[in-house]
Amino acid sequence: MAISATFSPLVDVANPDLGFLVFLTPVVPFSDGPNNSTISTAQVDLYTGNQFIQTMISKTINNRNVYASFENRRSANYIRSVNDPVYGRAEASDRLPAVIEGQILGFDNLVYTDLPEGKQRVVFTLDVELLDRPIEDNYYHVYLEYRLKSDPDFRRFFQVANAENNDPALTPYLLNQSILLDGRLFDSEIKSLKLTCQADLDQGQEILNVQAEFRHVSFNYYQFHRTQAIQVSNGGSPVAEPTPLHSNVKGGVGFFGGFNPVRDTIQLN
């Protein structure tokens, strides 16, 4: 059984009370071809210490069966267990980190370029700042997104690049739509990052605002996404050293990790 689970006080901005998302997928032999099946009979429980919190509520998101909790979360250690009559039992534990401070300082070098087929590209440099204190796990994940004036409820993500290629805390784990940070590489408690953001829009579309989500993430969260980023960057090269995906799930594969987010918003005009 494969478990993909993140827990946070705010997992989905569109549903601010939704937390502790759990995606379950059967593990099938590679020879069986693509695995499009889902698990819909599992019992998913959550504990902090010896205290049982709540049996997960089953619902459907994007045609997939998902288990979710609506309990209030606090910084603590959590244990999640999954029981399924076909795929057996799996268990994992992790800790919800504390809240951090992050903000958008501003932007510059805003350029609009016309593209074929009625498209336009917007590119600018965004300055963000993260306060990195030596507390708990010093690992972070930064998402950059935007919303259109014509569709303000839908989140869209920028293509992100490193505007300062010599930044050792940033370059190794630059993901396609986000930045993974190792706080141990920061030079000081206050870390300023300069990022290049790009988005392709239809002609006439306007960006309502730009938002950054600064996540203080657990070690297991960081290691899973770090190893995933390394695999993607290798691009399937036959000469690259294989990088196994990090997993903290006993009796299964996947990961169980937590994060605590804070958000900031600016306008581009």
N, C-alpha and C positions, 0 to 999 in steps of 0.2 A: 504494500500500500504506500502510495506517495502522498505526503502531506505538505501543502504549502500554506503556511499560517503566519499572519502578522497580527499583532495586537497593539492597540494604541487608543488614547482618548479620542482621536479623530482620524478615522480611516478614510472616510469619504466625505468631502466637503458638502456634497449635495444631500447627504444624510448624516448630519452631525452627531446623532445619537448612536450611530452604528459603529460597533467595534468588534475586535476579536474575530476577524474573518478566517474561515478555514475552508480551503479547497482540498478535496480528497479525490484521488485518481487511482484506479487499480494499476498495479504493476504487472505488465504482461510481457512474455518473451518477445525479443526483437523480431524473431521470425514470424510472429503473428501479424506484423504490419502495423499501421498507425493505430494508436490507442485513442479511440473516440468515446469510450464508455465512461460512465461516472458511477460513483458510489452513492446510493440514496437510502441505505438502510442502517447506517452507522449511528452509534450513540457517542456523542462528543461531550466530554465533561471537562470542567475547569476547576482547579483548586489553587488557593494561595495558602501555603503551609498545609495544615490539616483541615482548613475550612473549605467546604464545597460551595462554589459560587452559584453556578447555574448550568443546567443542561442546555446545550446549544439549541437555538431555534433554527430549524431548517427553512431555507427559502431558495428562490431561484434568481440568479443574477447572470445576465447574458447567456441564457439557456444552459447554465451549469448549476448543479446543486451545491449550495454553499451553506455552511453552518455559521451562525453569528450569535453573539451575545449582546445584550443591551444594558449590561451592568456598568456602573461607574467604575473607572479604573484609577488606581493610584500606583505610585512607585513601589513595587514589591516583587517578590519572586512568585512565579506562576508555574503550574504543572498542568499540562493538557493530556488527556487520555482519549483514545479513539478505539472503539470496539465495533467490529463488524462480523456478522455470522459467517461470511465467506472469506474475508481477507485477514481475520484475526485482530490482534490488539497491537497498537503502537502508542508510544508515550514520548513526550519531550518536555523539557523545562527551560525557562529563560526568565529574565528579569526586565521589567519595564523601567527604562532610565528616567532620570529627572528632566525637567524642562530646561532648555537653554535659551540664550538670547541671540537673535539674528535680525538683521534689517537690511533693506535696500537703501543704499546711499544715494543713488542717482543713475543716470544714463547719459551717453553721448554718442557721437558718430552715427546718428540715425540716418539711414539711406533707404529709399524706395527705388526698386528697379523693375521695369516692365519685363515680363516674360511672355513667351508664345502662348497661344490659346487663351487669351484673356486673363492671364495670371500676373501677379506682382509679388516681388520678394521684398521683405522688410528685414534689414540687418542693423543691429546696434550693439553697443558695448554697455554691459550692465555692471555696476559696482555694488557688491554686497559685502556685508561684514558679519562675522561670526565671533561671538565671545566664547573662547575655548578655555574653560577652567579645568584644573586637574581634579575632576570629580568623576567617580564611577568609570564607565567605559567612555573613552575619548574617541568615539567614532561617530561620523555624521554623514547624512545624505541630504543633498539640496536639490529640490525640484523647481524648475522654472516653467511657468505656464502663462497662458493668456486667455482672455475671453473676448468674443466679438460683440460689438454693439447690437448686431442683428440676432445674436444667440447668446445672451449673457449667462445662461445657466449651464452651458456646456464647456467643460475644461479641455483646452488644447495645449499641447506641449511644444516648446521651442526645440529646435536642433541646437545643441550647445557645443561650443568649442572653447578651448583655453586661450585667452588673449595674452597670457604671459607664459610662454612655453617652458620657461625655466623654473616653474613653481613645482617643487618636489612633492608637496602635499596634494597636488591637484592632478598632475599629468598622468600618473600610472592608472588611475581609476576613473577616467572620464567616460561616462556612459553616454549613450546616444541622446537621451533627453534629461539627463541629470548628472550630478557630481557626487562621487563617493569620496569621503575625506577621512584620512587617518590623522587624528589630532596629535599623535606623538611626533609628527613631522612639522608641526607648527613652530614658528620661531618665537611667538609670544602668545599671550592669552587672547589678544585681539588679532584676528586674521581677516585681512581684506582680500577679496578675490575679484578679479576683473575677467568677465566672461563675455564671449561673443554669442549673441542670440540671433537665430534666423528662423523665419516662418514664411511660407508661400501661401498667399491669399488670392481669392478671386478679385477681379477688378471691382472697386466700389466697396469692398469690405473694409471696416475700420476696427482697430483694436480698442476695446473698451478700457482694459487695464492689464497690467503685468503683475503677476503674483509670484512670490517665492515662498516655498515651504522648507523650513530648516528643521530637519529631523535629528534629534539625538537618539542614536540607535545602539542596540546591544551588540556585543561581540559576535553572537551567532548571526544576527541580521547582517552585520558588516561582512563577515567571512563568506556567507552564502553569496551575496551580491558581488563581492570581490572576486571570488573564484569564477563566478558566472561571467564577469567582465573580462577576465583573463582568457577564458575559453572563446568568447566572442572575438577578442582582439587577435587571437591566433588564427582565426578564419579557417579552421580545418586544415591548417598546414601539416603535411606529413612529417616535417622535420621539427615541429614544435614539441616541446616536452608536454606530455599529457597533464592536465590539471584537473583532478577530481573535484566535483562540486562538494562544498562543505555541507555536512548534515549533522544535526544533533538529535535525530529521531531514532529512538530505540524500537526495533521491531518493524522498521520501515525505512523509507528514504525521504529526502526533502529537508525542510527546516521549519523551526518554530522560533520566531524572533520578535522583539518588541521595539517600538520607537515612540518618542514623545515629540510632537511637532509644535512649531510656532510659525505664524505666517505674517507677511508684510506685503503691501500693495502700493504701486505707483501708477500714474497716468503717463502716457507718452506724449501728451500735448500740454 
